[in-house]
Amino acid sequence: MGIVVRADNGEIWFYMKGADTVMQKLVIANDWMEEECANMAREGLRTLVIGRRRLTEELWAEFDAAFQVADIQLADRDAAKAAIVTQYLEHGLEILAITGVEDKLQDEVKESLDLLRNAGIRIWMLTGDKVETARCIAISSKLVGRGQYIHSVTRGTDPNLSI
């Protein structure tokens, strides 16, 4: 998610927030972001990266004109607008902040999982979270014990393979 802001001094800034896996491709190369996000994920925190990019008047005018053209298209308007945003704005961002937010469990989750387990019901976790975050949540919710084996099924690096 992003927004363009014109400051009181006339500077134009594009601010964007997103998951670290998305933002990693959009920010200026750095080696500490991935490490810090992994550290937070291991603690069970949900990470969010905030970045910005200064826009020149010329770039803003080019973007605005291209976006207006895409906005009046009759076919594939949303895809055309997204492509313009990607082309003009979503690259070369500098990192402003990395946040780690604790996603608290709802009341009685642990007790509910115990009741289901005691009733002989098998419980699986299906999530889009990072593996490290999912493991921490599985442990904190007592879905698994600290020493219990956790089998992870993740997407491989080969884009032709799918699960």
C-alpha positions in Angstrom: 0.0 0.0 0.0 1.4 3.4 -0.9 0.6 7.1 -0.9 2.1 10.1 -2.6 2.5 13.2 -0.5 3.5 16.8 -1.4 5.2 18.3 1.7 4.8 22.0 2.7 8.2 22.7 1.2 7.1 21.3 -2.2 9.0 18.0 -2.1 7.0 15.0 -3.4 7.4 11.7 -1.6 6.1 8.3 -2.2 5.6 6.2 1.0 4.9 2.5 0.9 4.3 -0.2 3.5 4.3 -3.9 3.0 5.4 -7.3 4.1 9.2 -7.7 4.1 9.1 -10.4 1.4 7.4 -7.9 -0.9 9.4 -4.8 0.1 12.7 -6.7 -0.2 12.4 -6.4 -3.9 11.5 -2.7 -3.9 14.0 -1.2 -1.4 17.5 -0.1 -2.1 19.7 -3.1 -1.4 20.6 -3.7 2.2 21.8 -6.7 4.2 20.3 -6.0 7.6 16.6 -5.9 6.7 16.3 -9.6 6.0 18.2 -10.4 9.2 16.1 -8.1 11.4 12.8 -9.4 9.9 13.9 -13.0 10.5 14.8 -12.1 14.1 11.4 -10.6 14.7 9.7 -13.6 13.0 11.5 -16.0 15.3 10.0 -14.1 18.2 6.5 -14.6 16.7 6.1 -11.0 15.6 4.5 -10.0 12.3 6.8 -7.7 10.4 6.0 -4.7 8.3 8.5 -2.6 6.3 7.9 1.1 5.6 9.9 2.8 2.8 9.9 6.0 0.9 11.2 7.5 -2.3 11.5 11.2 -3.3 10.0 12.1 -6.6 11.1 14.9 -8.9 8.5 17.2 -10.5 9.3 15.7 -13.8 8.8 12.1 -12.7 5.6 13.0 -10.9 4.3 14.7 -14.1 5.2 11.6 -16.2 3.6 9.3 -13.7 0.4 11.4 -13.4 0.0 11.6 -17.1 0.5 7.8 -17.6 -1.8 7.0 -14.7 -4.6 9.3 -16.1 -4.3 7.4 -19.5 -4.5 4.0 -17.7 -7.4 5.2 -15.6 -9.7 5.8 -18.6 -8.9 2.5 -20.3 -12.0 0.4 -20.8 -10.3 -3.0 -20.7 -7.9 -4.2 -18.0 -7.9 -0.8 -16.2 -6.8 -2.1 -12.8 -3.9 -4.0 -14.3 -2.8 -1.0 -16.4 -2.9 1.3 -13.4 -0.9 -1.2 -11.3 1.7 -1.5 -14.0 2.1 2.3 -14.1 2.5 2.4 -10.3 5.1 -0.4 -10.5 7.0 1.3 -13.4 7.2 4.8 -11.9 7.0 4.4 -8.1 7.6 1.0 -6.6 11.4 0.7 -6.8 14.5 2.3 -5.2 12.8 2.9 -1.9 14.8 3.7 1.2 13.8 2.0 4.4 12.2 4.2 7.0 11.2 1.6 9.5 10.7 -2.1 10.2 8.0 -2.9 12.7 7.3 -6.1 14.6 3.8 -6.5 16.1 2.7 -9.2 18.4 -0.3 -10.9 17.1 -2.0 -12.0 20.3 -4.0 -15.2 20.4 -7.7 -14.9 21.0 -9.0 -15.9 24.5 -9.2 -19.7 25.2 -7.3 -20.8 22.0 -5.1 -23.0 24.1 -8.0 -24.6 25.9 -10.0 -25.1 22.7 -7.0 -26.9 21.1 -6.7 -29.1 24.1 -10.4 -30.0 23.9 -10.1 -30.9 20.2 -6.9 -32.9 20.8 -8.5 -34.8 23.7 -11.5 -35.6 21.5 -9.2 -37.3 19.1 -9.4 -34.6 16.4 -6.3 -34.0 14.4 -5.3 -30.4 14.1 -3.3 -28.9 11.3 -2.1 -25.4 10.8 -2.4 -23.8 7.3 -0.9 -20.3 7.1 0.6 -17.8 4.7 3.0 -16.6 7.5 6.7 -17.1 7.4 7.8 -20.5 8.6 9.5 -19.0 11.7 6.4 -17.0 12.7 4.1 -20.0 12.2 6.4 -22.2 14.4 6.3 -19.6 17.2 2.5 -19.3 17.0 2.2 -23.1 17.0 4.3 -23.3 20.1 2.6 -20.3 21.9 -0.9 -21.7 21.2 0.3 -25.1 22.4 -0.6 -26.6 19.1 2.7 -28.4 19.5 5.0 -29.0 22.4 8.5 -27.4 22.6 10.3 -30.6 21.7 7.7 -31.9 19.3 8.7 -32.3 15.6 7.0 -29.9 13.2 6.7 -31.0 9.6 6.7 -28.0 7.2 5.5 -28.0 3.7 6.7 -24.9 1.9 7.1 -23.8 -1.7 10.4 -24.7 -3.2 12.7 -22.4 -5.1 11.7 -24.0 -8.5 8.8 -22.0 -9.8 7.7 -24.9 -11.9 6.9 -27.0 -8.8 3.8 -26.4 -6.9 2.2 -28.0 -3.9 
